[in-house]
Amino acid sequence: MKRHTLILLCSLFNFALQLNPKDRCVCQLTNKEKTFPHETLNSVNNDATKCSHTVTAQKALELESLLLGLKLRLPQLLKDLSTLEKEDDGELYGAVSLQVIENELIEIRNMLDRLNATTQEYEQLTTDSGKQLMHLRMQLRELEKYDTLQVEKKRKDNQRLKRALDECKNENEHGQGPPHQPDTQPSDICPQGKFVNITGPRYYSKGETTINHKYGGWGRDPKPEKGKNNWYWRVILNVNNIYANYITLYSSLSSLTVGMKTPDNFIIHPANPTTNTVQGPNVVLYGDALYYNCYNSDRLCRFNLASKTISTLQLPKGTRFNSKGNFCQINECYPYTDMDLATDESGVWLIYCMEQHFGNLMLSKVEEGDTPTINQTWHTSVYKQAVTNTFMACGTLYATRYVNKDREEIFYSFDTATGVEKFNLGIFINKMCPSIYFLNYSPVDRMLHVYCDAYMVSYQLLFE
């Protein structure tokens, strides 16, 4: 039977080959849909990329910095003129004072010229960007016509639905419905998704400090007081790059850049160092309170900025301190980095190590309150002195290691929700300094703040 079937198929094949081309059946497929304009889509992508590179936060910061610089210079000029009027002796003192004032006027004139040029440039940039955005919007609307399956329409409907659900949640939270019970699972505290990469640097400045304070920390409060949403803080280790007793606050990033402090700056204690002042660079501000390693002890300190009071938490026996459990790289260890404080969407975290756990990284969740407490602790299998720094994001611990003077690698993660460790993340940081002494994530703007060799640097974290 199989043999007869095979012979029949061969005969049909030979017959088909012998057919005249005009006797063969040919099917034509006609696509009634319009051909998708891939070239237009590529053009839109390219234009959007150019626009994002042209319009940056750094440009706005430049203009604001110039305005703040003038705001600081003009009162000083008036003060110098007033002094000259009162103390002019008509001789050498008057001549020197006039020369100083003349130099100040030249600098102010230069700043005004730069401000005028920058303003004109921004006006042109605003006009060009507005036209470009309008053109992009028109092109996108045309491209939406090819979305026959209405994927984009459904996406927008889902966004509207999500906004409505958020509004409903907010009403419940304000007492207009059943009480909302917060869930601190990473999937809920991180709606932006999973951390996948880093870009930048986005910001790089030494601020107003001229002395080379290598160690320190800076950033934003993830849970700010009312009216302080845009504020920044900075702590500089000013005695042998080990101790500090002062926190400085700034009302904006540009104020930080030019050194325009707010009146609300706090001295933790007049003496430095002394009991309960800052030891080491790893400090964070959360909920209007500064968390740090207490001087010369294995305790965690919390300085309340409002009441100017200090409360402490005694850590378990065997916790390494006083530069016995530092972060390290190939050639050196970073002194007094035994304890690292970190913030993320859920609050404050403490990273440290203990003798009885072989110096491996340990992670504890610090609970808020007038006196800090530890709620839960996790143990990891990564050796602390094989790590250069750590930070938290979305309930996950990330650790870095030194690659070379230009690159640092985020190589390790520990998920507190699942306990899963990963050792091969391969996310690289392009460094502005050979060594990073401070690293902390800000959930406010999803920036990673870095302090290195007296410079403040920030990077943008990318999630998906």
C-alpha positions in Angstrom: 0.0 0.0 0.0 2.8 2.4 0.9 4.6 1.5 -2.3 1.5 2.4 -4.4 1.0 5.7 -2.6 4.7 6.7 -3.2 4.4 5.9 -6.9 1.2 8.0 -7.1 2.8 11.0 -5.4 5.8 10.8 -7.7 3.5 10.7 -10.8 1.6 13.8 -9.6 4.9 15.7 -9.0 6.2 14.9 -12.5 2.8 15.9 -14.0 3.0 19.3 -12.2 6.4 19.9 -13.5 5.2 19.2 -17.1 2.4 21.8 -16.9 2.5 24.9 -19.0 3.1 28.0 -16.8 -0.1 29.5 -18.1 -2.1 26.5 -16.8 -0.8 26.9 -13.3 -3.0 28.4 -10.5 -1.5 31.6 -9.0 -3.0 33.3 -5.9 -2.5 37.0 -5.3 -2.6 38.4 -1.8 -3.9 41.9 -1.6 -3.3 43.8 1.7 -6.1 46.4 2.1 -4.3 48.0 5.1 -1.9 50.9 4.5 1.8 50.2 4.6 3.2 51.2 8.0 5.6 54.1 7.6 8.7 52.8 9.3 10.7 55.8 8.1 8.4 58.2 9.8 8.6 56.2 13.0 12.4 56.2 12.9 12.3 60.0 12.2 10.1 60.5 15.3 12.5 58.4 17.4 15.5 60.4 16.2 13.8 63.8 16.8 12.6 62.8 20.3 16.2 61.7 21.2 17.6 65.0 19.9 15.0 66.9 21.9 15.8 65.1 25.1 19.5 65.8 24.7 18.9 69.5 23.9 16.5 70.2 26.7 18.1 69.1 30.0 17.8 70.0 33.7 21.5 71.1 33.6 20.6 74.0 31.3 17.9 75.3 33.7 20.3 74.9 36.6 22.8 77.1 34.8 20.3 79.9 34.5 19.2 79.6 38.1 22.8 79.5 39.3 23.6 82.7 37.5 20.5 84.4 39.1 21.5 83.2 42.5 25.1 84.3 42.0 23.9 87.9 41.2 21.6 87.8 44.2 24.6 87.1 46.4 26.9 89.6 44.7 24.7 92.7 44.7 24.2 92.9 48.5 27.9 92.4 49.0 28.6 95.3 46.6 26.2 97.6 48.5 27.9 96.6 51.7 31.3 97.4 50.3 30.1 100.8 49.1 28.6 101.6 52.5 31.9 100.7 54.2 33.8 102.9 51.8 31.5 105.9 52.4 32.0 105.5 56.1 35.7 104.8 56.3 37.2 106.5 53.2 40.3 108.4 54.3 41.0 109.8 50.9 44.3 108.0 50.7 45.5 104.4 50.4 42.5 102.8 52.0 40.1 104.6 49.7 42.1 103.7 46.6 42.3 100.0 47.6 38.6 99.9 48.4 37.7 101.5 45.1 39.8 98.9 43.3 38.0 96.1 45.1 34.6 97.6 44.1 35.8 98.0 40.6 36.7 94.4 40.4 33.4 93.4 41.8 31.6 95.5 39.2 33.6 93.9 36.4 32.6 90.4 37.8 28.9 91.5 38.0 29.1 92.9 34.5 30.5 89.6 33.2 27.7 87.7 35.0 25.1 89.9 33.5 26.5 89.4 30.0 26.5 85.6 30.6 22.9 85.9 31.9 21.8 87.9 28.9 23.4 85.4 26.5 22.0 82.4 28.4 18.5 84.0 28.5 18.5 84.6 24.7 19.7 81.1 24.1 16.9 79.7 26.3 14.3 81.8 24.5 15.4 80.4 21.2 15.6 76.9 22.7 12.0 77.3 24.0 10.7 78.4 20.6 12.5 75.7 18.7 11.5 73.0 21.2 7.9 74.1 21.2 7.7 73.8 17.4 9.5 70.5 17.4 7.1 69.1 20.1 4.1 70.2 18.1 5.5 68.5 15.0 6.2 65.3 17.0 2.6 65.4 18.3 1.2 65.6 14.8 3.4 62.8 13.6 2.4 60.6 16.5 -1.3 61.2 15.8 -0.8 60.2 12.2 1.0 57.0 13.3 -1.9 56.1 15.7 -4.1 55.7 12.6 -2.1 52.6 11.8 -3.0 51.0 15.2 -5.9 49.0 13.8 -5.9 46.7 16.8 -6.3 49.8 19.0 -3.4 48.9 21.3 -2.6 52.6 22.0 -6.3 53.4 22.6 -6.5 50.6 25.2 -3.3 51.7 26.8 -4.7 55.3 27.3 -7.9 53.8 28.6 -5.9 51.8 31.1 -4.0 54.9 32.2 -7.3 56.7 32.8 -8.6 53.8 34.8 -5.4 53.7 36.9 -5.7 57.4 37.6 -9.3 56.8 38.7 -8.2 54.0 41.0 -5.5 56.2 42.5 -8.1 58.9 43.2 -10.3 56.3 44.9 -7.4 55.2 47.0 -6.6 58.7 48.1 -10.3 59.2 49.1 -10.1 56.1 51.2 -6.9 57.3 52.9 -8.5 60.6 53.8 -11.4 58.9 55.6 -14.0 58.9 52.8 -14.1 55.1 52.7 -12.7 52.0 54.4 -9.2 52.5 55.9 -6.4 51.7 53.6 -3.9 49.2 54.9 -0.5 49.9 53.4 1.4 47.0 52.0 5.2 47.3 51.9 5.8 44.6 49.3 8.4 45.7 46.7 5.9 45.3 43.9 3.7 47.9 45.6 6.3 50.3 46.9 8.0 50.3 43.5 5.3 50.8 40.8 8.0 51.9 38.4 9.2 48.3 38.1 12.6 46.7 38.4 15.9 48.5 38.5 17.8 47.6 35.3 20.4 50.3 34.5 22.0 53.6 35.4 22.8 56.7 33.3 24.8 59.8 33.9 26.3 61.6 35.6 23.5 64.1 35.6 25.0 66.5 38.1 28.6 67.2 39.1 29.7 70.0 41.4 31.9 70.8 44.3 29.5 73.4 45.7 30.8 76.4 47.5 33.5 74.4 49.5 37.0 75.2 48.5 38.8 73.1 51.0 39.3 69.5 49.9 37.0 67.6 52.2 37.2 64.2 50.6 34.5 62.5 52.6 30.9 63.5 53.1 27.3 62.9 52.0 24.5 64.7 50.4 21.0 64.1 48.9 17.3 64.7 49.5 14.9 63.7 52.3 12.5 61.0 50.9 9.9 62.1 53.5 10.3 65.8 53.8 8.5 68.2 56.0 5.8 70.5 54.4 7.5 73.1 52.2 10.8 71.3 51.9 10.0 69.1 49.0 12.9 70.5 46.8 15.4 70.9 49.6 18.9 69.2 49.6 21.1 68.4 52.5 24.9 68.1 52.9 27.2 66.7 55.6 31.0 67.2 55.3 33.5 65.4 57.4 35.7 68.2 58.5 38.2 66.7 61.0 40.7 64.3 59.5 37.9 63.2 57.1 36.4 61.1 59.9 34.0 63.3 62.0 31.3 65.9 61.6 28.9 67.8 63.8 27.0 69.9 61.3 24.3 69.5 58.6 23.7 72.2 56.0 20.4 72.6 54.1 19.7 74.2 50.7 16.3 75.2 49.2 17.2 73.9 45.7 19.9 72.2 43.7 21.1 75.5 42.3 21.3 76.9 45.8 23.5 74.0 46.7 25.7 74.6 43.7 26.4 78.3 44.6 26.4 77.7 48.3 23.3 79.7 49.3 22.3 78.0 52.6 18.9 78.2 54.2 18.7 79.7 57.7 17.8 76.2 59.0 21.2 74.8 59.4 22.0 72.7 62.5 24.9 72.1 64.7 24.6 68.6 66.3 27.0 69.6 69.1 29.5 72.5 69.5 32.4 70.1 70.0 33.7 67.9 67.2 34.1 65.0 67.8 32.3 64.2 71.0 29.6 61.8 72.2 26.8 61.3 69.6 28.4 63.4 66.8 28.8 62.0 63.3 31.5 59.4 62.6 32.0 58.3 59.0 30.5 59.5 55.7 27.5 57.2 55.5 24.6 59.4 56.7 21.0 59.9 55.5 18.2 62.3 56.1 14.7 60.8 56.4 11.6 62.4 57.9 13.5 65.5 59.0 15.9 63.4 61.1 19.6 62.6 60.4 20.7 59.0 60.8 24.4 58.1 61.3 27.0 56.1 63.2 27.5 57.6 66.6 31.0 58.7 67.4 33.3 56.0 68.7 30.6 53.5 69.4 28.6 50.6 67.9 25.3 52.6 68.1 23.0 54.2 65.6 22.2 57.9 66.2 19.1 59.8 65.2 19.3 63.6 65.3 15.8 65.2 65.1 16.1 68.5 63.2 12.9 70.0 64.7 13.6 69.3 68.4 17.4 69.2 68.0 17.5 66.1 70.2 19.5 62.9 69.7 18.3 59.4 70.3 20.4 56.2 70.0 20.0 52.5 69.2 22.5 50.0 70.7 23.4 47.5 68.0 24.0 43.8 68.8 27.2 42.7 70.5 29.9 41.9 67.9 28.9 44.7 65.5 32.1 46.0 63.9 32.8 49.7 64.3 35.8 52.1 64.5 37.1 51.1 61.1 37.1 47.4 61.7 34.5 46.4 59.1 35.0 48.9 56.3 34.1 49.0 52.6 37.2 48.2 50.6 38.6 48.1 47.1 41.8 46.6 45.6 44.3 49.1 47.0 42.6 50.5 50.0 39.8 50.5 52.5 37.6 53.5 53.1 38.0 54.5 56.8 35.1 54.5 59.2 32.6 53.0 56.8 31.7 50.2 59.1 28.0 51.2 59.1 26.1 52.3 56.0 22.8 54.0 56.2 20.4 53.9 53.2 17.0 55.1 52.2 14.4 53.8 49.7 10.7 54.0 49.1 10.0 52.2 52.4 12.2 54.0 54.8 15.7 53.7 56.4 18.0 50.7 56.3 21.2 49.9 58.1 24.0 47.8 56.4 26.8 46.5 58.6 28.7 43.3 59.6 29.4 41.3 62.8 32.2 39.2 64.0 30.1 36.1 64.6 28.8 36.2 61.0 32.3 36.2 59.4 32.2 39.8 58.3 29.4 39.2 55.7 27.0 42.0 54.9 24.0 42.2 57.2 20.9 44.3 56.5 18.4 45.6 59.1 15.2 47.7 58.6 15.2 50.7 60.9 11.7 51.7 62.1 10.7 55.3 62.6 10.1 56.8 66.0 11.6 59.2 68.5 14.0 56.3 69.3 15.0 54.2 66.3 14.4 50.4 66.5 15.3 47.5 64.3 12.3 45.5 63.0 13.9 42.7 60.9 17.4 41.6 59.9 18.6 39.7 56.9 22.0 37.9 56.4 23.8 37.8 53.1 26.6 35.6 51.8 28.7 38.5 50.4 31.8 39.6 52.3 31.6 43.3 53.3 35.3 44.1 52.6 34.8 42.8 49.1 32.3 45.6 48.5 33.0 49.3 47.9 29.5 50.6 48.8 25.8 49.7 49.0 22.4 51.3 48.5 18.8 50.3 48.7 16.1 50.6 46.1 12.6 49.1 46.2 13.4 46.8 49.2 16.5 45.4 47.4 20.1 45.8 48.6 22.6 46.5 45.9 26.4 46.3 46.3 29.2 47.8 44.2 32.8 46.8 43.6 35.8 48.6 42.1 36.7 47.9 38.4 39.1 50.7 37.6 39.5 54.5 38.2 36.8 55.2 35.6 34.2 52.5 36.4 32.4 50.9 39.3 30.2 47.9 39.0 26.9 47.2 40.6 27.4 43.5 40.8 25.3 42.2 43.6 21.6 42.3 44.8 19.7 40.9 47.7 15.9 41.0 47.5 14.4 41.3 51.0 11.0 40.0 49.9 12.3 36.7 48.4 15.7 36.3 49.9 17.2 35.8 46.4 20.8 36.8 45.9 22.4 37.7 42.5 26.1 38.1 41.9 26.2 39.0 38.2 24.1 42.1 37.6 26.8 43.8 35.5 25.5 47.4 35.8 28.3 49.9 35.5 28.8 53.4 36.9 30.9 55.9 34.9 32.9 57.6 37.7 34.0 61.2 38.0 36.5 60.3 40.7 38.6 57.2 41.3 36.8 56.3 44.6 33.2 56.6 45.7 33.0 57.2 49.5 29.2 57.8 49.7 26.3 56.3 47.8 22.6 56.6 48.4 19.4 56.3 46.4 16.7 59.0 46.5 13.2 57.7 45.7 12.0 61.3 45.3 13.6 61.7 41.9 15.1 58.2 41.4 18.6 59.6 41.6 21.7 57.9 43.0 23.7 60.5 45.0 27.5 60.1 45.1 30.1 61.9 47.1 33.7 61.5 46.0 36.9 63.5 46.6 34.8 66.5 47.7 32.5 66.4 44.6 28.8 65.8 44.6 27.6 63.6 41.7 24.2 62.2 40.8 23.1 59.5 38.4 19.6 58.5 37.1 18.4 55.0 37.9 16.3 53.3 35.1 13.4 51.0 35.9 11.2 48.8 33.8 
